[in-house]
Amino acid sequence: MSHPIFNKTSEGGEGNDRAFLSISHHCNCGAIPRKTFERHVPIEYSFRMKRFASREDIKPFLNLVWSGHLFEVQDWIRDGKPVNPPLFTPKKPRVKGPLEYAMLSGFYCMVQVLLDAGANVVEPSINDPLAFRAIYHAVDDRRMDLIELLVKHGADVRDVQWETILHTWSPEIIRYCIEHGADLEDEFNPIAYGFQKKIRPVLGIYKTYEKQVPDLKRQINIALRYHTEKKNQKWASLLLWAGADPYDIGPEDYTEYTDYDRRAIGIALQDGWDWFFKQIKTLVPSEEYAANFLYAACRSDKAHMLTTLINAGFINAMNAEDSTKMLSERMIAASHSRHKGCFCVESLGLLFANGAKWTPTFEQIRDTRRSMLGGRAAGVQSVVSLLKKHKVATKEVIRELTRTPSINKLLHA
């Protein structure tokens, strides 16, 4: 048995068939998500509902609805007249229907009368199966009474974007939407977004659902990285209290972090944000991130930040490969220093003095030397002097680093 949507004898006839085929075409082309299409077509797009034949026919009824003439509207319905707008055609734009006007007016009784009479809670256009969504207007207007009424008549809260739901700032509406299908694990990351936009009710929502939805922990970690980068002490403190993990690393394809590091602690180190470390109290060294954190502290231009990590054992936590790579980068930075008192040189000296080792391959020595050639004589001299003083590398490595005429020219300038 064919679906009523294909039945040309139903209300609207052949025009409905063309409309469905048009929507289906856009769905197949990827313009409309297939899940959205399938969720609505069989239910809300009930083409059996009576529709007005033309724009001219609907105007008197729209005037009654917009003017709030409830009794006249009820008489109209009792006479068996239609309540849904004429279906769009490819050559003509969608016509606003009576329910849309009722939603705009906010007249609860009018909305209820139209819904009871069979008004569609969604209406399509040529490119969008959800061109009109009554539930969106109810949420956007923070009308809990209308939201509940529409859901009883088949509206789906999933048709409302999370951004709209969260910006209601209403815990009641947000919870209602969640309980009726809004997905907290949506790729939009609603909890992260809510915290980033400083929407206070989101904290209560998070505490309510954190055990039921494990993914929320990942989302507050995103928010923590965001507020750490913005140096927003109030919200970073709140997120740490709520259980955000400052050691959590963000996905590589996500742009909520700096180009250096994707952990909140790494961001705080690079920015020299002392308060953050007083908040977390204990630093836990790990091979996974020790080199990155030391590198970030060197870039902070605050010696005590680097000293804090050194005293916590981060140098000993590094493996040889990460240590060599990090030290090579710091040596290159120090070689470009204008004077020997620069923090780039000072930080390199602190690393060398506390046991950091540089064990490069031949290719790494060559690449480091080439990069240092673009530096300044004072900086290059400081780097080589520190290497020899602290015996960070073997004599053979230092000899290979300084063997070319170009580097010797800088060393003896």
C-alpha positions, -999 to 999 in steps of 0.1 A, spaced: 0 0 0 14 34 -10 20 61 15 -7 88 15 19 113 5 20 97 -30 -18 95 -32 -29 121 -58 -65 118 -47 -57 132 -12 -61 169 -4 -39 190 -26 -37 164 -53 -9 164 -78 7 195 -62 14 175 -30 31 148 -51 53 174 -68 61 190 -34 72 157 -19 93 148 -49 110 182 -46 118 178 -9 130 142 -15 153 155 -43 169 180 -20 173 153 7 190 129 -18 213 157 -29 224 163 7 208 197 11 184 183 38 197 157 64 181 123 57 173 118 94 154 151 95 135 143 64 125 108 75 115 121 110 90 145 97 75 135 64 54 106 76 39 126 105 40 163 103 36 166 66 2 151 66 -11 160 32 -45 146 40 -50 178 61 -72 203 43 -54 232 28 -64 265 12 -63 265 -25 -46 298 -30 -31 329 -14 -62 349 -19 -85 323 -2 -64 323 30 -62 361 35 -96 365 53 -88 337 78 -53 351 84 -69 384 93 -92 367 118 -62 349 134 -39 379 136 -67 401 150 -74 376 177 -110 369 168 -111 335 185 -148 329 183 -149 337 145 -120 313 140 -139 286 159 -169 292 137 -147 289 106 -134 256 118 -169 243 127 -179 250 91 -153 224 80 -130 250 63 -92 244 61 -66 257 86 -34 250 67 -18 273 41 -17 263 4 12 240 -3 42 257 -19 51 251 -55 85 253 -71 76 286 -88 60 303 -58 74 309 -22 58 294 9 28 312 23 27 318 61 -1 299 77 -26 306 104 -6 288 131 25 308 122 5 340 127 -9 327 160 26 318 172 38 353 164 9 368 183 15 346 213 -22 339 218 -23 306 236 -60 298 230 -58 306 193 -28 283 190 -47 255 208 -78 259 187 -58 257 155 -38 227 167 -70 209 177 -83 216 142 -53 199 126 -29 228 119 6 214 109 33 221 135 59 223 107 56 235 71 80 229 42 94 252 16 112 243 -17 146 240 0 137 233 36 113 207 51 113 227 83 108 262 69 82 269 96 87 252 130 61 262 156 83 247 183 111 270 174 90 301 179 78 288 213 113 281 225 127 314 212 99 333 230 105 313 262 69 302 262 69 270 283 31 267 280 32 267 242 62 243 241 42 217 261 11 223 240 30 218 207 48 187 219 14 172 228 4 178 192 34 162 177 61 189 176 97 177 181 121 196 203 150 183 181 138 207 155 152 235 176 189 243 175 208 239 208 219 275 205 183 287 207 175 264 236 205 275 256 199 312 250 165 310 267 185 310 300 156 289 314 166 258 333 129 246 330 129 249 292 164 234 288 155 204 310 122 199 293 139 198 259 165 173 271 138 151 286 120 152 253 148 142 230 174 171 227 207 153 225 234 165 250 260 145 230 252 165 198 282 175 178 274 211 186 288 203 221 259 222 239 274 221 274 307 234 261 289 262 242 268 271 272 299 275 294 318 294 268 289 319 264 287 322 302 251 309 304 248 303 341 219 277 341 242 253 322 261 246 354 230 231 370 222 212 338 257 197 338 256 187 375 222 170 368 233 149 338 270 144 343 267 109 355 240 99 329 260 114 300 298 107 303 305 129 272 297 160 293 331 157 309 348 162 276 326 192 269 335 210 301 372 203 294 367 222 261 351 251 280 380 251 305 406 254 277 385 282 262 383 303 295 419 296 303 430 310 270 407 340 276 422 344 312 387 344 326 394 335 362 358 333 374 347 308 348 380 288 348 376 285 386 340 274 383 349 247 357 377 234 378 353 232 408 328 214 386 354 187 378 370 198 345 404 181 339 432 206 332 454 178 318 428 167 292 440 172 256 417 185 229 412 169 195 438 179 169 412 192 145 395 215 170 403 252 169 396 260 206 433 259 216 465 278 208 488 265 182 513 254 209 493 231 232 458 218 237 458 213 275 445 240 299 477 238 320 498 242 289 478 273 278 481 287 314 518 281 314 524 298 281 504 328 292 521 330 326 489 327 345 500 322 381 465 320 396 457 288 376 484 268 393 474 280 428 440 267 420 450 232 409 477 231 437 495 199 426 514 194 393 517 158 381 547 152 358 542 128 330 562 118 299 532 125 278 533 162 283 564 171 303 583 185 273 554 205 261 548 221 295 585 230 299 585 245 265 554 266 274 569 278 306 600 290 286 577 310 264 560 326 294 590 349 301 585 341 338 613 323 355 593 311 385 569 293 361 597 272 347 613 267 382 580 254 395 579 227 368 616 218 373 610 214 411 580 192 404 602 168 384 592 176 348 627 174 334 632 139 347 598 129 333 609 137 297 620 109 273 652 115 253 634 122 220 611 148 234 639 164 255 661 167 224 633 181 202 623 207 229 659 218 236 666 222 199 637 246 196 648 265 227 684 267 214 672 281 181 651 307 200 680 316 222 704 320 192 681 348 179 684 367 212 696 403 210 716 400 243 728 375 268 703 385 294 673 375 274 649 351 290 653 327 261 690 323 272 681 323 309 655 296 305 678 275 284 704 278 312 679 267 338 670 236 318 706 227 312 716 233 349 688 210 361 697 179 341 681 183 307 700 164 280 704 171 243 711 138 224 705 147 188 710 126 156 732 139 129 702 152 110 690 170 141 724 186 146 725 198 110 689 212 111 696 230 144 728 245 131 712 258 100 684 274 120 709 290 143 728 306 114 699 330 110 704 342 146 726 368 163 763 363 173 755 370 210 727 344 210 748 317 193 777 323 216 754 320 247 740 287 234 773 271 227 787 284 260 758 268 280 762 235 262 799 233 272 794 246 307 766 222 317 779 193 296 744 188 282 758 171 251 789 151 243 820 167 229 814 150 195 779 166 193 792 200 202 820 197 177 796 187 149 773 216 158 802 242 155 823 227 127 812 248 98 828 282 88 795 299 90 787 290 126 823 297 136 820 332 121 792 339 145 810 324 174 841 346 169 822 378 159 
